[in-house]
Amino acid sequence: MQRHQTGFSLIEMMVAMTISAILLAGVVEIFASSKTTYRIQENLSRVQENGRFALDFLTREMRMAGYTGCSSFGPVTNTLNDQGNVLYNFNAGIEGFNDIGATAPAYLSAVGVSPKEGSDVVVVRRLVDNPVRITQNNNGSQVFTEVTSNVVGGCADGTNKISDICEGDILMVSDCKKSRIFQAANLQITGGPSEMNMTHPASGTPGNALASWGGASLPPEAIFGNDAEIFKLGMFVYYIKDSGDGTAALNVYDGSVHSELVGGIEDMQIKYGEDIDADRTIDAYRDAHEVTNWDEVLSVRLHLLLVTQDNNMAPAPQTHTFFGADKTAPDKRLRREFTTTVALRNRAS
């Protein structure tokens, strides 16, 4: 009689299952390997992106440090009160702090800046808006400027924002020979729609230590005529702060708000190129605490340590090089160093 097949034998089934298990293990291994490669590439791409953004941003900021109008080397008079406060020390276009300890210096902590221990901090003071032209000689208590715009209620306190200036703004007036820093008070459009009158009294925060300057009868260093311009100045503190997830981020304080700029930056170290013999060339790169005169800093050498967002990117803690030293990571994240040198345009010859 003809025999009909009625199923698989136990041996055939076991062979098939074994082959299937081997194939499935291969598929799982390929999937896991592809996923790991994807995670590594994604994290390294983010590191590259964050590093480039941070370097580009800080480079543009530092290049503008210490702008004093059309005269790079003319005298600058700061008439503000409380110049020992980080917010008002506009005589220093750039200044730094090296290897912050467990407690930040009072100069920084007074404004709520709490950097990551062991990292550096840099303070940049620069122009923040387009200049406004002076329309007539200033007198002892007033400065007259052109009106480029008038935004009703455009300032934080509800007053009008005239020529992009609000009451209380820190300003610099410069005529290519000299510059003076002061705080504006009352703003009023007078003499037609094209001229603004601003005062600079002793009242206010910080207020002006020298509230009366200018006028035809005063010395030339206090007179600013219609060949001068007024700029709005800004103060920015850049520092590293822990993010709470095992990583850290580059933060900025602009005098009123603390903001996170870019994540995944674990450390920032800075060397300052100082001109020691006044020949407008750099003689040495120094840490912040070694700088003898911040006015003679001509360039900045910036080092950033970037870290992947995800942990377990490597089978074991990796050894990386940062700021000229080899270090072993405390976790299994991957790290890369980014560095650049920035010339301070307003000081370099």
C-alpha positions as CSV (number, residue, x, y, z in Angstrom):
1,M,0.0,0.0,0.0
2,Q,1.2,3.5,-0.8
3,R,2.3,5.3,2.4
4,H,1.4,9.0,3.0
5,Q,3.4,11.5,5.0
6,T,1.5,12.6,8.1
7,G,4.0,15.0,9.7
8,F,7.6,15.8,10.8
9,S,9.6,13.6,12.9
10,L,10.9,14.8,16.3
11,I,14.4,14.9,14.9
12,E,13.4,17.0,11.9
13,M,11.6,19.5,14.2
14,M,14.6,19.8,16.5
15,V,16.9,20.4,13.5
16,A,14.5,23.1,12.2
17,M,14.3,24.7,15.6
18,T,18.0,24.8,15.9
19,I,18.5,26.3,12.5
20,S,15.8,28.9,13.3
21,A,17.4,29.8,16.6
22,I,20.8,30.3,15.0
23,L,19.2,32.5,12.3
24,L,17.2,34.4,14.9
25,A,20.3,35.0,17.1
26,G,22.1,36.3,14.0
27,V,19.2,38.7,13.3
28,V,19.1,39.9,16.9
29,E,22.9,40.4,16.9
30,I,22.7,42.4,13.7
31,F,19.8,44.5,15.1
32,A,21.6,45.1,18.4
33,S,24.8,46.0,16.6
34,S,23.0,48.4,14.3
35,K,21.1,50.0,17.2
36,T,24.4,50.5,19.1
37,T,26.1,52.0,16.1
38,Y,23.1,54.3,15.5
39,R,23.1,55.5,19.2
40,I,26.9,56.1,19.0
41,Q,26.7,58.0,15.8
42,E,23.6,60.0,16.9
43,N,25.4,61.0,20.2
44,L,28.6,61.9,18.4
45,S,26.7,63.9,15.9
46,R,25.1,65.8,18.7
47,V,28.5,66.4,20.3
48,Q,29.8,67.7,17.0
49,E,26.8,70.0,16.6
50,N,26.9,71.3,20.1
51,G,30.7,71.9,20.0
52,R,30.5,73.8,16.7
53,F,27.6,76.0,18.0
54,A,29.3,76.8,21.3
55,L,32.6,77.7,19.7
56,D,30.9,79.8,17.0
57,F,28.7,81.6,19.6
58,L,31.5,82.3,22.1
59,T,33.9,83.3,19.3
60,R,31.5,86.0,18.0
61,E,30.9,87.3,21.6
62,M,34.6,87.5,22.5
63,R,35.6,89.2,19.3
64,M,33.4,92.2,20.3
65,A,34.7,92.5,23.9
66,G,35.9,95.9,25.0
67,Y,34.4,97.9,22.1
68,T,35.0,101.6,22.8
69,G,33.6,103.2,19.7
70,C,35.6,104.2,16.7
71,S,38.7,104.7,18.9
72,S,40.2,101.4,20.1
73,F,42.8,103.0,22.3
74,G,41.2,106.3,23.5
75,P,40.5,106.9,27.2
76,V,37.3,105.6,28.7
77,T,35.6,107.2,31.6
78,N,33.1,105.2,33.6
79,T,30.8,107.5,35.5
80,L,28.6,104.7,37.0
81,N,28.3,104.0,40.7
82,D,29.2,100.6,42.2
83,Q,31.9,99.8,39.6
84,G,33.0,96.9,41.9
85,N,29.8,95.1,40.9
86,V,30.1,92.6,37.9
87,L,27.1,94.4,36.3
88,Y,28.8,97.8,36.2
89,N,32.5,97.2,35.8
90,F,32.5,98.3,32.2
91,N,36.1,99.4,32.3
92,A,37.0,95.7,31.9
93,G,35.8,94.5,28.4
94,I,36.8,91.0,29.3
95,E,37.7,89.3,32.5
96,G,37.9,85.7,33.7
97,F,38.0,83.4,36.7
98,N,40.1,80.2,36.8
99,D,39.1,76.8,38.2
100,I,36.0,77.9,40.3
101,G,36.0,76.2,43.7
102,A,33.1,74.7,45.6
103,T,31.9,78.3,46.3
104,A,32.0,80.9,43.6
105,P,33.7,84.2,44.3
106,A,31.4,86.8,45.8
107,Y,31.8,88.9,42.6
108,L,29.8,86.2,40.8
109,S,27.6,84.7,43.5
110,A,26.2,88.2,44.2
111,V,24.3,87.9,40.9
112,G,23.4,84.3,41.2
113,V,26.2,82.8,39.0
114,S,27.0,79.3,40.4
115,P,29.4,77.6,38.1
116,K,30.5,73.9,38.1
117,E,33.4,73.3,40.4
118,G,36.7,73.3,38.6
119,S,35.5,75.1,35.4
120,D,36.4,78.6,34.2
121,V,34.2,81.6,33.9
122,V,34.5,84.5,31.4
123,V,32.7,87.9,31.5
124,V,32.3,89.7,28.2
125,R,31.1,93.3,28.0
126,R,30.3,94.6,24.5
127,L,28.1,96.6,22.2
128,V,24.5,95.2,21.9
129,D,22.7,97.5,19.5
130,N,23.3,99.8,16.6
131,P,24.7,103.3,17.4
132,V,22.7,106.4,17.6
133,R,24.1,109.8,16.5
134,I,24.4,112.8,18.8
135,T,22.6,115.8,17.3
136,Q,24.1,118.7,19.3
137,N,26.7,119.4,22.0
138,N,25.8,117.9,25.3
139,N,25.4,120.1,28.4
140,G,26.0,119.3,32.1
141,S,23.0,117.1,32.6
142,Q,21.7,116.1,29.1
143,V,22.6,114.4,25.9
144,F,20.7,115.0,22.7
145,T,20.4,112.2,20.1
146,E,18.6,111.4,16.9
147,V,15.3,109.5,17.0
148,T,15.5,106.3,14.9
149,S,12.4,104.7,16.4
150,N,9.7,105.2,19.0
151,V,8.0,102.1,20.4
152,V,5.2,103.1,22.7
153,G,5.3,100.9,25.9
154,G,8.3,99.0,24.4
155,C,10.3,98.9,27.6
156,A,9.9,96.4,30.5
157,D,8.5,99.1,32.8
158,G,5.9,100.2,30.2
159,T,7.7,103.4,29.2
160,N,8.5,104.2,25.5
161,K,11.5,102.7,23.8
162,I,13.1,105.5,21.8
163,S,16.0,104.7,19.4
164,D,16.1,101.2,21.0
165,I,17.0,102.8,24.3
166,C,15.0,102.5,27.6
167,E,15.4,104.4,30.8
168,G,18.0,102.7,33.0
169,D,20.1,101.4,30.1
170,I,23.9,101.5,30.3
171,L,25.3,103.5,27.4
172,M,28.6,104.6,26.0
173,V,29.1,107.8,24.1
174,S,32.2,108.0,21.9
175,D,33.7,110.6,19.4
176,C,36.7,108.6,18.2
177,K,39.0,110.4,20.7
178,K,37.4,109.4,24.0
179,S,34.5,107.5,25.4
180,R,32.3,107.8,28.5
181,I,30.0,105.2,30.1
182,F,26.8,106.4,31.9
183,Q,23.3,105.3,32.8
184,A,20.4,107.0,31.0
185,A,17.4,108.2,32.9
186,N,14.5,110.3,31.6
187,L,14.0,110.0,27.8
188,Q,11.9,112.7,26.0
189,I,11.4,113.6,22.4
190,T,12.0,117.3,22.1
191,G,12.8,119.8,19.4
192,G,10.6,118.1,16.8
193,P,10.1,114.3,16.1
194,S,13.8,113.7,15.2
195,E,15.6,114.6,18.4
196,M,15.6,112.9,21.9
197,N,16.8,114.4,25.2
198,M,18.1,112.0,27.7
199,T,19.4,112.8,31.2
200,H,22.1,111.1,33.3
201,P,21.4,111.9,37.0
202,A,22.9,110.4,40.1
203,S,19.6,108.7,41.0
204,G,18.8,105.2,39.9
205,T,20.5,101.8,40.1
206,P,23.4,102.1,39.9
207,G,23.1,105.8,39.0
208,N,25.9,108.0,37.9
209,A,28.7,109.0,40.3
210,L,29.4,112.0,38.1
211,A,25.9,113.3,37.1
212,S,27.0,116.5,35.5
213,W,29.5,116.5,32.6
214,G,29.7,118.2,29.2
215,G,29.0,121.7,28.0
216,A,31.1,124.2,26.2
217,S,32.7,125.6,29.4
218,L,34.0,122.3,30.5
219,P,37.3,120.5,29.6
220,P,37.4,118.8,26.2
221,E,37.4,115.3,27.8
222,A,33.8,116.0,28.9
223,I,32.4,117.4,25.6
224,F,30.6,115.3,23.0
225,G,29.3,117.0,19.9
226,N,27.4,115.9,16.8
227,D,30.4,113.9,15.6
228,A,29.8,111.4,18.4
229,E,27.6,108.3,18.7
230,I,25.9,106.5,21.5
231,F,25.9,102.7,22.0
232,K,24.0,100.4,24.3
233,L,26.3,98.2,26.3
234,G,25.7,94.7,27.6
235,M,27.3,92.4,30.2
236,F,27.4,88.6,29.7
237,V,28.7,86.0,32.1
238,Y,29.5,82.6,30.4
239,Y,29.8,79.6,32.7
240,I,29.3,75.8,33.0
241,K,26.6,74.5,35.2
242,D,25.5,71.0,36.1
243,S,22.3,69.9,34.4
244,G,21.2,67.3,37.0
245,D,21.3,64.4,34.6
246,G,25.0,63.6,34.8
247,T,26.0,66.2,32.2
248,A,26.5,69.9,32.3
249,A,25.7,72.8,30.0
250,L,27.0,76.2,28.9
251,N,25.0,79.0,30.6
252,V,24.8,82.7,30.2
253,Y,23.8,85.5,32.6
254,D,22.9,88.8,30.8
255,G,22.4,91.0,33.8
256,S,18.8,89.9,34.4
257,V,18.2,86.3,33.3
258,H,20.2,83.1,33.6
259,S,19.8,80.9,30.4
260,E,21.1,77.6,29.2
261,L,22.7,78.0,25.8
262,V,23.8,74.5,24.8
263,G,23.9,71.2,26.7
264,G,26.5,68.5,26.8
265,I,29.4,70.8,27.7
266,E,31.2,69.3,30.7
267,D,34.1,71.7,31.2
268,M,35.5,75.1,29.9
269,Q,39.1,76.1,30.3
270,I,40.5,79.4,29.0
271,K,43.9,80.9,28.5
272,Y,44.3,84.6,27.9
273,G,46.9,86.1,25.5
274,E,48.4,89.1,27.3
275,D,50.7,91.8,26.0
276,I,53.2,92.3,28.8
277,D,55.5,94.9,27.2
278,A,52.9,97.2,25.5
279,D,54.0,96.4,22.0
280,R,50.6,95.2,20.9
281,T,51.7,91.6,20.5
282,I,51.0,88.7,22.7
283,D,53.8,87.7,25.0
284,A,52.2,84.9,27.0
285,Y,49.0,82.8,27.4
286,R,48.0,82.8,31.0
287,D,45.3,81.4,33.2
288,A,42.8,84.1,34.5
289,H,44.4,84.4,38.0
290,E,47.8,85.0,36.3
291,V,46.6,88.0,34.1
292,T,48.2,91.2,35.4
293,N,46.2,93.7,33.3
294,W,42.9,92.8,31.6
295,D,43.2,95.8,29.3
296,E,46.2,94.2,27.7
297,V,44.5,90.9,26.9
298,L,44.5,90.6,23.1
299,S,43.2,87.1,22.5
300,V,41.6,84.2,24.1
301,R,42.3,80.5,23.8
302,L,39.2,78.5,24.4
303,H,38.9,74.8,25.3
304,L,35.5,73.0,25.7
305,L,35.0,69.4,26.7
306,L,31.9,68.0,25.1
307,V,30.2,64.8,26.3
308,T,27.5,62.5,24.9
309,Q,24.0,62.8,26.3
310,D,23.6,59.0,26.7
311,N,25.6,56.9,29.0
312,N,27.0,53.4,28.3
313,M,28.4,54.5,24.9
314,A,31.6,52.5,25.7
315,P,32.1,49.1,27.3
316,A,34.2,50.7,30.0
317,P,35.2,54.3,31.2
318,Q,37.3,55.9,28.5
319,T,40.5,57.9,28.9
320,H,40.3,61.2,27.0
321,T,42.7,64.2,26.6
322,F,41.5,67.7,27.7
323,F,43.5,70.9,28.2
324,G,46.8,69.0,27.7
325,A,46.1,66.3,30.3
326,D,44.8,62.7,30.1
327,K,41.8,61.9,32.3
328,T,39.7,58.8,32.9
329,A,36.0,59.4,32.7
330,P,33.7,58.6,35.7
331,D,31.1,57.0,33.4
332,K,30.8,55.3,30.0
333,R,30.0,58.4,28.0
334,L,32.2,59.5,25.1
335,R,34.0,62.9,25.3
336,R,35.6,65.2,22.7
337,E,37.7,68.4,23.1
338,F,37.0,71.5,21.0
339,T,39.4,74.4,20.9
340,T,39.9,77.7,19.1
341,T,41.8,81.0,19.5
342,V,39.9,84.2,19.3
343,A,41.5,87.6,18.6
344,L,39.8,90.6,20.4
345,R,39.3,92.8,17.4
346,N,39.1,96.0,19.3
347,R,42.5,95.5,20.9
348,A,44.6,93.6,18.3
349,S,46.8,95.8,16.3
